[in-house]
Amino acid sequence: MFEIHSRDRGSRARSGTLRLAHGDVRTPAFVPLATRGAVKTLEPRDVAALGYEMILGNTFHLLLAPGPELVDAYGGLHEFMRWPAPIITDSGGFQVFSLGHGGVADEIKGRRRSGQTSGSILGIGEEGVRFRSYLDGGVRFLSPETSMAVQAALRSDIALVLDECTPFHVTREYTARSTERTHRWLERCLTWHARHGPAGQRVYGIVQGGIEQDLRAASAEAVAASGCPGVAIGGTLGRDKPQMHEVVGWATAALERVCPDRPRHLLGIGEVDDLIAGVELGIDTFDCAVPTRLARHGVALVPDPAGRWRVDLAKAQWRGSREPVLDGCPCPCCTAGFTRGYLHYAHRARELTGARLLTLHNLAFLARLMSDLRAAIDAGRLGEVAAALRSGAAPGVAIAAS
């Protein structure tokens, strides 16, 4: 399912193609979130026009609403949301376990409306997890088999196994027990899928182990030994970016030893600098809410490393500004001439057009970033291009400027 085209001599980076039931995906690639069956503010044709070849659906939220039975009746998530290209679905593990460690962030689950109740985790056992729905307060149960059954009904191209996501502050002993349970759940997921999974759906195991190097290596070996065709890296990655990159590096180094030709997905990471570092560490695909979430908060991605590659157009300084979001940017927002002043106004007025325009811009920015990185790997110039991007070169310009 994965063909590697080029490998970078100075890092673990590689370019390739994922060959999936609903089409091919060029890697390394960023995967936008379609949490509840939609990339917020956009329709599928918008996402495809930006160059994206795969999106991610959220098993946890689609389980709660509209429910897997309804999606299945439409012929799966592709037909339901009118997205014809590949879809990866997460297992629901991150969302469920977040309920037990401080709640699911508003930007992930949607802000609570009148009449909604807070979700909570009621118990974690070998069989699975009992939790209270944030929608209606009802008690629900998620097991490895349930997660796989939901993803089978969604008919995604890639399904992720159920894992236990441990928070940063837990002990090594807790992390070790949790990782071992994740491995047992991996085998249950694979057994269920072998008997009942839809033809053409691929299953990724998930490497856990927290911030413990030996646990990460052992988890990578266990996932590889299971025979699953792809591997995701999840869980706690550290207290800061340097530690996160180190932990990801431990995992990819182990995977390079035990299953070098299988695709690797990094869960929940999408900051510009983390994407560059992740590619260098050997990650093939990424997913994250960052670009779409920032857009809904009036924040645009721009080539400004000192400003974390972002500009906050909600700030009063942009009122009346005629400056474009990014000069020379080919995205639909910038080419149509929308100004920072207009987007400031639209955000303050809560006009959905502003959120849509910034979502288009931010996703276009990351699409060009990943295109630069793919081209650089193929040309043997990743070191130069990564340095240019880190120095503030705009995506689409960095490959020419380096």
C-alpha positions in Angstrom: 0.0 0.0 0.0 3.0 2.3 0.3 5.6 3.0 -2.3 8.7 5.0 -1.3 10.1 7.1 -4.1 13.1 9.0 -2.5 15.0 9.0 0.8 16.9 12.0 2.2 20.5 11.3 2.8 20.7 13.7 5.8 17.7 12.6 7.7 15.0 9.9 7.9 12.7 11.9 5.5 11.2 10.1 2.5 8.7 10.8 -0.2 6.2 8.3 -1.4 2.7 7.4 -2.4 0.0 5.8 -0.3 -2.2 3.6 -2.5 -5.6 3.3 -0.9 -9.1 2.1 -1.9 -10.3 5.6 -2.8 -7.1 6.9 -4.5 -3.5 7.8 -4.0 -2.0 10.1 -1.5 1.4 11.8 -2.1 3.6 11.9 1.0 4.7 13.5 3.2 1.2 15.1 3.5 -0.9 17.1 5.9 -4.4 15.7 6.5 -7.1 18.3 7.3 -9.7 17.3 10.0 -13.3 16.6 9.0 -14.2 16.0 12.6 -18.0 15.5 12.2 -18.0 14.8 8.5 -17.0 18.3 7.4 -13.9 20.4 7.2 -15.3 23.4 9.0 -16.6 26.2 6.8 -15.6 24.3 3.6 -17.1 21.8 1.2 -15.2 18.9 -0.2 -14.6 20.6 -3.5 -12.8 23.4 -1.7 -10.5 21.0 0.1 -9.7 19.1 -3.1 -9.0 22.3 -5.0 -6.4 23.2 -2.4 -4.5 20.0 -3.3 -5.5 17.7 -0.4 -5.9 14.0 -1.1 -7.0 12.7 2.2 -9.0 13.9 5.2 -9.6 12.6 8.8 -13.0 11.7 10.3 -13.5 11.5 14.0 -14.8 8.1 15.2 -15.8 9.4 18.7 -17.9 12.3 17.5 -19.5 10.4 14.6 -20.4 7.6 17.0 -22.3 10.1 19.1 -23.9 11.9 16.2 -25.2 11.1 13.6 -24.3 7.5 14.5 -22.5 4.9 12.5 -25.8 3.2 11.4 -27.0 6.4 9.6 -23.6 6.9 7.9 -23.5 3.3 6.9 -27.0 3.6 5.4 -25.6 6.3 3.1 -22.9 3.9 1.9 -20.2 5.2 4.3 -18.6 8.5 5.1 -17.4 9.2 1.6 -20.9 9.2 0.2 -22.4 10.8 3.3 -20.2 13.9 3.1 -19.5 13.8 -0.7 -15.7 13.3 -0.4 -14.6 10.9 -3.0 -10.9 10.6 -2.0 -9.2 8.7 0.9 -10.3 9.1 4.5 -8.5 8.1 7.6 -10.5 7.7 10.8 -9.1 7.8 14.3 -10.2 5.3 16.9 -11.9 7.6 19.4 -9.2 6.9 22.0 -7.9 10.4 22.3 -11.3 11.9 22.8 -12.5 9.4 25.3 -9.4 9.5 27.4 -9.3 13.3 27.3 -12.6 13.2 29.2 -10.7 11.7 32.1 -7.8 14.1 32.1 -9.3 17.6 32.0 -12.0 17.4 29.4 -12.1 17.6 25.7 -11.1 21.0 24.4 -13.9 23.2 23.1 -12.2 23.4 19.7 -12.2 19.7 19.4 -15.7 18.8 20.6 -17.5 22.1 19.7 -18.5 24.7 22.3 -21.1 23.6 24.7 -24.5 25.0 23.9 -27.5 25.5 26.2 -28.8 22.1 27.2 -25.6 20.2 26.7 -23.8 18.5 29.5 -20.2 17.9 30.1 -18.8 14.5 29.1 -16.8 12.4 31.6 -15.0 9.2 31.8 -16.6 6.7 34.1 -14.2 3.8 34.0 -11.3 2.2 32.2 -11.1 -1.6 32.2 -9.6 -4.4 30.1 -12.8 -4.6 28.1 -12.9 -1.0 27.2 -14.0 2.5 28.4 -17.4 3.7 29.9 -18.0 7.4 29.4 -20.7 9.9 29.6 -21.7 11.6 26.4 -21.2 15.3 26.2 -24.3 15.6 24.0 -27.0 14.1 26.3 -25.3 12.8 29.4 -26.0 9.2 28.4 -23.6 6.4 29.4 -21.7 4.9 26.4 -19.1 2.2 26.0 -16.2 2.0 23.7 -14.2 -1.2 23.3 -11.6 -2.2 20.7 -14.3 -4.1 18.8 -16.8 -1.2 19.0 -14.2 1.2 17.7 -13.4 -1.1 14.7 -17.1 -1.7 14.1 -17.8 2.1 13.9 -14.9 2.6 11.5 -16.1 -0.3 9.4 -19.5 1.4 9.1 -17.8 4.6 8.2 -15.9 2.6 5.5 -12.7 4.7 5.8 -9.6 3.8 3.8 -7.5 3.7 7.0 -8.8 2.8 10.4 -6.8 3.3 13.6 -6.8 0.8 16.5 -8.2 1.8 19.9 -5.4 2.9 22.2 -5.1 4.4 25.7 -3.8 7.9 25.6 -1.9 8.7 28.8 -1.4 12.3 30.0 2.0 13.8 30.5 1.9 13.8 34.3 1.3 10.1 35.0 4.1 7.8 36.3 6.3 5.6 34.3 4.5 2.6 35.9 1.1 3.8 34.8 2.5 4.5 31.3 4.0 1.0 31.1 0.7 -0.6 32.1 -1.3 1.6 29.7 1.1 0.8 26.8 0.7 -3.0 27.5 -3.1 -2.6 27.4 -2.8 -0.7 24.2 -0.9 -3.7 22.7 -3.6 -6.1 23.9 -6.3 -3.9 22.4 -4.3 -3.8 19.1 -4.6 -7.6 18.8 -8.3 -7.5 19.5 -8.8 -4.8 16.9 -6.8 -6.8 14.3 -8.8 -10.0 15.2 -12.1 -8.2 14.8 -11.1 -6.5 11.6 -9.8 -9.8 10.0 -13.2 -11.3 10.6 -15.5 -8.4 9.9 -13.6 -5.4 8.4 -14.6 -4.1 5.0 -12.4 -5.1 2.0 -9.8 -2.5 1.2 -9.8 -0.8 4.6 -6.2 -0.7 6.1 -5.6 -0.8 9.8 -2.8 1.2 11.6 -1.5 0.3 15.0 -0.5 3.0 17.4 2.9 3.4 19.1 2.5 4.6 22.7 5.0 4.7 25.6 4.8 8.3 26.8 8.2 10.0 27.2 10.0 6.8 28.0 12.5 5.9 25.3 12.5 2.2 26.0 8.8 2.0 26.2 8.5 3.8 22.8 11.0 1.4 21.2 9.2 -1.7 22.7 5.8 -0.3 21.5 7.2 0.2 18.0 8.4 -3.4 18.0 5.1 -4.7 19.2 3.1 -2.8 16.6 5.5 -3.9 13.8 5.2 -7.5 15.0 1.4 -7.4 14.8 1.7 -7.2 11.0 -0.5 -4.1 10.6 0.2 -2.4 7.3 0.8 1.1 8.8 1.8 2.7 12.0 0.6 5.8 13.9 2.5 7.6 16.7 0.3 9.0 19.5 0.0 9.8 23.1 2.0 12.1 25.3 5.0 13.5 23.3 6.5 15.8 25.9 6.2 19.1 27.8 7.7 21.2 25.0 8.7 21.1 21.3 12.3 19.9 21.8 11.1 16.9 23.9 8.3 16.2 21.5 10.7 16.0 18.6 13.0 13.8 20.7 10.1 11.4 21.5 9.0 11.2 17.9 12.6 10.6 16.9 12.8 7.6 19.3 9.7 6.1 17.7 10.7 6.6 14.1 14.2 5.3 14.8 12.7 2.1 16.2 10.3 1.9 13.3 13.2 2.4 10.8 14.8 -0.7 12.3 11.8 -3.0 12.5 9.5 -2.0 9.6 11.3 0.7 7.5 8.9 0.4 4.5 5.6 0.9 6.3 3.8 4.3 6.3 4.0 6.4 9.5 1.3 8.8 10.7 1.8 11.4 13.5 -1.4 12.1 15.4 -2.5 15.6 16.3 0.6 17.5 15.2 0.4 20.4 12.7 2.4 23.5 13.7 4.6 24.7 10.8 7.9 24.0 12.6 6.7 20.6 13.8 5.7 19.6 10.3 9.2 20.4 9.0 10.8 18.5 11.9 8.4 15.6 11.6 9.2 15.2 7.9 13.0 15.2 8.8 12.3 12.5 11.4 10.6 10.2 8.9 6.9 11.0 9.3 4.7 10.4 6.2 1.4 11.9 7.2 0.1 14.3 9.9 -3.3 15.5 11.1 -4.1 18.4 13.3 -6.9 21.0 14.0 -4.4 23.9 14.1 -5.0 25.5 10.6 -8.8 25.4 10.7 -9.0 26.3 14.4 -6.7 29.3 14.0 -8.9 30.5 11.1 -12.0 30.4 13.2 -10.1 32.6 15.8 -9.1 35.1 13.1 -5.5 33.9 12.9 -3.7 33.5 9.6 -0.6 31.4 8.8 2.3 33.6 7.4 6.1 33.0 6.9 7.1 34.6 10.3 9.1 32.2 12.4 9.4 34.8 15.2 5.6 35.1 15.4 5.1 31.3 15.3 4.2 31.5 11.7 0.9 33.4 12.4 -0.7 36.8 12.5 -3.7 37.6 14.7 -6.1 39.5 12.6 -8.5 39.8 15.5 -6.2 42.5 17.0 -7.3 46.1 16.7 -4.1 47.1 14.9 -5.6 45.6 11.7 -8.8 47.7 11.7 -8.8 49.5 8.3 -5.7 47.8 7.0 -5.5 47.4 3.2 -2.6 44.9 3.5 -3.2 41.5 2.1 -3.0 38.5 4.4 0.2 37.4 2.5 1.5 39.2 -0.5 1.9 36.9 -3.5 -0.1 34.1 -1.9 -2.1 32.1 -4.5 -4.9 31.0 -2.2 -8.5 32.0 -3.0 -8.6 34.5 -0.1 -5.5 36.4 -1.2 -6.0 36.3 -5.0 -9.5 37.7 -4.5 -8.0 40.7 -2.8 -9.4 40.4 0.7 -7.6 42.6 3.1 -6.5 42.2 6.7 -8.8 45.0 7.5 -11.8 43.2 6.0 -10.9 39.9 7.7 -10.5 41.8 11.0 -14.0 43.2 10.6 -15.5 39.9 9.6 -14.0 38.1 12.6 -15.2 40.8 15.0 -18.7 40.7 13.4 -18.7 36.9 13.6 -19.3 36.7 9.9 -18.7 33.1 8.7 -17.2 34.4 5.4 -14.2 35.5 7.4 -13.6 32.1 8.9 -14.1 30.5 5.5 -11.6 32.8 3.8 -8.9 32.2 6.5 -9.5 28.5 6.5 -8.9 28.5 2.8 -5.7 30.5 3.3 -4.3 28.4 6.2 -4.9 25.1 4.5 -3.4 26.4 1.2 -0.4 27.6 3.2 0.2 24.1 4.6 -0.5 22.4 1.3 2.3 24.5 -0.3 4.6 23.8 2.6 4.1 20.0 2.2 4.6 20.3 -1.6 7.9 22.1 -1.0 9.1 19.4 1.4 8.1 16.6 -1.0 9.8 18.3 -3.9 12.9 18.9 -1.8 13.2 15.3 -0.8 12.9 14.2 -4.4 15.5 16.7 -5.5 18.0 15.9 -2.7 17.6 19.4 -1.3 15.6 18.9 1.9 18.3 20.5 4.1 18.4 23.7 2.1 14.6 24.0 1.8 14.0 23.2 5.4 16.5 25.9 6.4 14.8 28.4 4.1 11.4 27.7 5.5 12.7 28.0 9.1 14.3 31.3 8.1 11.0 32.7 6.9 10.7 31.9 3.2 7.2 31.5 2.1 6.0 28.1 1.1 6.0 27.9 -2.7 9.0 30.3 -2.7 11.3 28.3 -0.4 12.0 25.6 -3.0 13.1 28.2 -5.5 14.9 30.4 -3.0 17.1 27.7 -1.4 
